[in-house]
Amino acid sequence: MKNIEVCYSPALYPYYCNDNAIVVVSDILRATTAICTAFENGVKKIIPTGSLDEARTWKEKGYLVAAERDGRVLDFADFGNSPFNFSPRQVKDATIVYSTTNGTQAIRMASEARHVAIGAFVNLTVLAKWLVEKDNDVLVLCAGWKNRYNLEDSLFAGALANALTESRKFKTICDSAVAAIELWKLARTDIKGFMEKAAHRHRLKKLGLDDVIPYCSTPDSTGVIPLLKDKVLVEHRDYDSVDSGIRDGI
């Protein structure tokens, strides 16, 4: 039986490192949701970057760049990190360089892991199915907010941990995973309503960017699993698992 753990902050990641684990990075509002949406809508590759200088260098080379800090689109970027930016018209067959406040930092931090997968509510079920089939330990790395705990990533971690333990192929002796599962059980009947409690939801509201909350809170709208390969995100898809309407809906 494999183990699942939850790391609530990138600052804690060194204490959870497990060479046998698949790391699932979650940044629900909005980076990992946007990444899943981009692949659903036909993006070819996403290059996650840590620094803004690196993102600018890619821009100077002619790449499309999605970049934000504190929710605001940066002046040199083509667009920010709302999932609604990643429409088929914008991203189909494109390679996009991506830099965000929290999510891409966490992806880069985990880049030496056995596998790095991108998780969000939008791909929850297909991701859980894939993890069961892979039969490795799992570590959910919550991107958080500037190394602080956040509610939305922890809620997703609980949803995923609950699905894996219910498969009977995973167990946990990790207090943070148990706490996340209990949080999920409390919120699962009204995810969007529970999101109202999240601090980042209110940061987005102040910026007029909270139109994405219902979408980011809705499970299973896509069958894609973005995976990090040689520090570039590419798509793994389970075509049979989800009848998705995203391509026509955004």
C-alpha positions in Angstrom: 0.0 0.0 0.0 1.4 3.4 -1.0 1.5 6.5 1.1 0.1 10.0 0.6 1.3 13.1 2.2 0.4 16.8 2.0 2.8 19.7 2.2 1.0 22.9 2.9 3.8 25.3 1.9 6.8 25.3 -0.5 8.8 26.4 2.6 8.2 23.0 4.1 9.0 21.0 1.0 12.5 20.0 2.0 11.0 18.2 5.0 8.7 16.1 2.8 11.1 15.1 0.0 10.6 11.5 -1.0 12.5 10.1 -3.9 9.8 7.5 -4.6 6.9 10.0 -4.6 5.0 11.6 -7.4 4.6 15.3 -6.6 1.3 16.9 -7.4 1.5 20.7 -7.4 -1.7 22.6 -6.7 -2.3 26.3 -7.1 -6.1 26.3 -7.5 -6.6 30.1 -7.7 -5.3 30.2 -10.5 -2.1 28.8 -11.9 -2.7 25.0 -12.0 -6.3 25.4 -13.1 -5.1 27.6 -15.9 -2.4 25.1 -16.9 -5.0 22.3 -17.1 -7.2 24.6 -19.2 -4.4 25.5 -21.5 -3.7 21.9 -22.3 -7.4 21.2 -22.7 -7.5 24.0 -25.2 -4.6 22.8 -27.3 -1.4 24.3 -26.0 1.7 22.3 -27.1 4.1 23.0 -24.2 4.3 25.3 -21.1 7.7 26.4 -19.8 7.4 27.3 -16.1 9.8 29.9 -15.0 10.9 31.1 -11.6 12.2 34.6 -12.2 10.8 37.6 -14.1 14.2 38.1 -15.7 14.0 34.6 -17.2 10.4 35.3 -18.4 11.6 38.5 -20.1 14.4 36.7 -21.8 12.0 34.2 -23.3 9.8 37.1 -24.4 12.7 38.7 -26.2 13.2 35.4 -28.0 9.7 35.7 -29.4 7.8 33.4 -27.1 4.3 34.0 -25.8 4.5 34.8 -22.1 1.9 34.6 -19.4 3.1 36.3 -16.3 1.7 37.9 -13.2 2.6 38.9 -9.7 0.0 39.4 -6.9 -2.7 38.8 -9.5 -1.7 41.6 -11.8 -0.5 41.0 -15.4 3.0 42.2 -15.9 3.7 44.9 -18.5 5.8 42.7 -20.8 3.5 39.7 -20.7 0.9 38.7 -23.4 -1.6 37.8 -20.7 -1.9 36.8 -17.1 -2.9 33.6 -15.4 -6.7 33.5 -15.5 -7.9 30.2 -17.0 -10.0 32.3 -19.3 -6.9 33.8 -20.9 -6.0 30.3 -22.2 -8.6 30.1 -24.9 -8.1 27.9 -28.0 -7.7 31.1 -30.0 -4.8 32.2 -27.8 -3.0 28.9 -27.1 -3.7 26.2 -29.6 -0.4 24.6 -30.8 1.5 27.3 -28.9 4.5 27.0 -26.6 3.9 29.4 -23.6 6.3 30.6 -21.0 4.6 30.9 -17.7 5.6 32.8 -14.5 3.3 33.3 -11.5 3.6 34.4 -7.9 3.3 31.0 -6.3 2.4 28.1 -8.7 5.4 28.1 -11.1 7.8 28.6 -8.1 6.4 25.4 -6.6 6.7 23.5 -9.9 10.3 24.5 -10.3 11.0 23.6 -6.6 9.7 20.0 -7.3 11.3 19.6 -10.6 13.8 16.9 -9.5 11.1 14.6 -8.3 10.4 11.2 -9.9 7.3 12.7 -11.6 5.6 16.1 -11.2 2.0 16.4 -12.1 -0.3 19.4 -12.1 -3.5 19.1 -10.1 -6.7 21.1 -9.8 -10.3 20.5 -9.2 -10.9 20.5 -13.0 -8.8 17.3 -13.4 -9.4 15.8 -10.0 -10.9 12.4 -10.9 -8.6 11.6 -13.9 -5.6 12.6 -11.8 -6.6 10.3 -8.9 -7.2 7.5 -11.4 -3.7 8.0 -12.9 -2.0 8.1 -9.5 -3.7 4.8 -8.5 -2.4 3.2 -11.7 1.1 4.6 -11.3 1.4 2.9 -7.9 3.9 5.3 -6.3 3.8 7.3 -3.1 2.2 10.7 -3.6 3.1 14.1 -2.2 0.7 17.0 -2.7 2.6 20.3 -2.7 0.3 23.2 -2.1 1.7 26.4 -3.7 0.1 28.5 -1.0 0.5 32.2 -0.9 4.1 33.5 -0.6 5.1 30.4 1.5 2.0 30.8 3.7 -0.9 28.3 4.1 -3.9 28.8 1.9 -7.3 27.3 2.0 -8.0 26.5 -1.6 -4.9 24.4 -2.2 -5.4 22.6 1.0 -9.0 21.8 0.1 -7.9 20.3 -3.2 -5.2 18.3 -1.4 -7.9 16.9 0.9 -10.1 16.0 -2.1 -7.3 14.2 -3.8 -6.1 12.5 -0.6 -9.6 11.3 0.1 -10.0 9.9 -3.4 -6.7 8.0 -3.1 -7.4 6.6 0.3 -10.9 5.5 -0.8 -9.2 3.5 -3.6 -7.8 1.3 -0.8 -4.4 1.4 -2.5 -3.2 4.4 -0.4 -2.9 5.1 3.2 -1.7 8.1 5.2 0.0 8.6 8.6 0.5 12.2 7.7 -1.3 14.7 10.0 -1.5 17.3 7.3 -3.1 14.8 4.9 -5.6 13.8 7.6 -6.4 17.4 8.3 -6.9 18.2 4.6 -9.2 15.2 4.2 -11.3 16.4 7.1 -11.4 19.9 5.5 -12.6 18.4 2.3 -15.3 16.4 4.0 -16.6 19.6 5.6 -16.6 21.5 2.3 -17.4 19.0 -0.4 -21.1 19.7 -0.7 -20.5 23.4 -1.4 -17.0 23.9 -2.8 -17.7 27.3 -4.3 -19.4 28.5 -1.0 -16.4 27.3 1.0 -14.1 29.2 -1.3 -15.7 32.4 -0.1 -13.6 31.9 3.1 -10.3 31.9 1.1 -8.2 35.0 1.5 -7.0 34.8 -2.2 -10.6 34.8 -3.4 -10.9 38.3 -1.8 -7.6 39.5 -3.2 -8.9 38.5 -6.7 -12.2 40.3 -6.0 -10.5 43.5 -5.2 -8.8 43.3 -8.6 -12.0 42.4 -10.4 -10.6 38.9 -11.2 -12.9 36.7 -9.3 -15.0 35.7 -12.3 -12.9 32.4 -12.3 -14.0 31.2 -8.9 -17.0 29.0 -10.0 -14.8 27.5 -12.8 -11.8 26.8 -10.5 -14.2 25.2 -7.9 -15.9 22.8 -10.3 -14.5 19.3 -10.4 -13.9 17.2 -13.5 -14.2 19.4 -16.5 -11.1 18.0 -18.2 -9.3 14.7 -18.8 -5.8 16.2 -19.1 -2.9 15.7 -16.7 0.0 18.1 -17.3 3.3 16.5 -16.5 6.8 18.0 -16.1 9.3 16.5 -18.5 12.8 17.9 -18.7 11.5 21.1 -16.9 8.8 21.6 -19.5 5.1 20.8 -19.0 3.5 18.5 -21.6 0.1 16.8 -21.7 -0.9 13.3 -20.7 -4.6 12.7 -21.5 -7.1 10.1 -20.6 -9.5 10.5 -23.4 -12.1 8.1 -22.0 -12.5 9.6 -18.6 -14.2 12.9 -19.1 -16.5 14.3 -21.7 -15.2 17.8 -21.6 -16.9 20.9 -22.9 -14.1 23.4 -22.3 -12.9 23.8 -25.8 -16.3 25.2 -26.9 -17.0 26.8 -23.6 -14.2 29.3 -23.3 
